[in-house]
Amino acid sequence: MTVTMFHVLEQDVLVITVHEDPGISGRAALLAEIGDLIEGHMPASVVIVLHEAAATEAAVGVVLRAHRLCSRLGLVMSVATHSAPARRLLDEANADTTGIRLIIHARADIAIATATALTTAA
């Protein structure tokens, strides 16, 4: 299963937008695509935007795995979604992580602006 996603690299911030639910069967493929983008671009920061249709438990699991990859690489990662239940799941999982904390936003524009400011300041 191929999940519709889009990416852009601006000012050393990789923004990955996921448009639909990967489902259980699409999680591994989506994670592999995201991992390839991160390792291929090696940005200073990563932002994953989950559109409403993509704000599911399967997608949240992919985001958390991508966050572990970013932490191992020393990259700051943010996620943005309008979905309050998805943000709650991310926040609960983030409480137990070690290393670089996942930054969670309700709005994509704020997540991207914050990541850009952090990258510029570094």
TANORZI-V30935 format. One line per field, one symbol per residue. ss: DSSP state (H for helix, E for strand, - for the rest). phi: phi as a letter, one per 20 degrees, with the letter a starting at -180 (. if undefined). A space follows every 10 residues. Layout:
ss = ???
phi = ???
This chain:
ss = ----EEEEEE --EEEEEE-- --HHHHHHHH HHHHHHHHHH H---EEEEEE -HHH--HHHH HHHHHHHHHH HHH--EEEEE E--HHHHHHH HHHH------ --EEE--HHH HHHHHHHHHH H-
phi = .defbbcbdc lmdeddddeb ffmffegfff ffffffffff elffbccddd fgfeecffff ffffffffff ffemdfcccc bfffffffgf fffffeednf ffedcecfff ffffffffff ff
